[in-house]
Amino acid sequence: MGPPPGSPRTVSPGVRNEGFISRRKFVHDNEVETVVKLAVLHDFLETIGGGERVALTLAKHLGADLITTDFDPAILQRLDMAGVNVISLGPLARRPPLKQIDASWKFARARLDDYDFHFLVGNWAHYAAKRHHPNVYYCLTPTRAFFDQRQAVLSRFSWTGRLAARAWIGMQSRLERRSIRHCDDVIAISETVRARIRRSYGRDAKVIHPPVATSRFRFRELGDFWLAVSRLYPEKRIELQLEVFRRLPAERLVLVGGHARGDMAERYVARLRPPPNVTLLGEIPDERLADLYARCRGFLTTAVDEDFGITPVEAMAAGKCVLATDEGGYRETVVDGKTGFLLPPDPDRFAAKIRELDDSTLRAMKDDCAARASEFDESDFIQKMWAASG
């Protein structure tokens, strides 16, 4: 008996994937029908974030197989991606950094000979580049713990832990640079990430913004709560959001998002102390999330030098004002004073802006928000990525 519907097919690293039945694209050239078989490789599918949405959107719209490691089949239902064919290279070790080392090792040893083109997405899937050509690396960001956030990450360890972490980061950053040399082309998700690629890898990249399914979002009302949608990681500055609403006991914040099992975020989340007016929902189905966007008062996002930021674009697609930290990819999407406000990472400044925004101001921004979001619609992404595959 075969696996149940929605279950991933498991392939051992180092074993060739003969017999795969892949999705196929038919290209007509001079009336000759050519079969083009595509693969999307992504680190793991355990939680819902921007990278997971990018990989699944590519696989869905280009008819590609999605090849990953750890995989939660429920994600496909939550994101309405049940038709995507997922192939697993097998489960990973649970604890960092063994999990990350295991992922890079599985991709490096994989043999995926059934495909004509390979899209590599994430921080570990690019280790498959050496053996899988032609390829393009869609870079969400160079691994920030190895490069621009290295010191911040090391500061979270004890003295002895810092020694081990520094050794691992030093080794892994060198391996990452070496792996990227095998990528035929590199595409950045934003100008912010493009600049990091230059600094970290010493090569240039073109920019294709990630996909946002803007048609899924609608303005319904200005509700009685603010919304934040984020992975629960230190670089997302969740504690800043909590401090903002500690200063606003009459306002409410609903925070949607989770984190991958077995990573250091578990300790971070355990230390968070949300005030009574903040509700943590965890991960929820896309339909419910779209409803929260439609009914919230506005949107809050506070990451450190965000790579791009899909969720503020989703909020704008729902006609909602975005309050974001004035840095990173937010500067590429939020039009300050027109579709939202770019603020310093100061809870007092965020709290003051929320007090200042009345219903008439928020409603007046609705059309500009929706128009701005339409510039990042997924149709443009799909067209450009299909062109990148030749």
Summary of the structure (lengths in Angstrom):
residues: 390
radius of gyration: 21.0
end to end distance: 38.6
largest distance: 66.9
contacts: 1304
relative contact order: 0.12
helix: 40%
strand: 18%
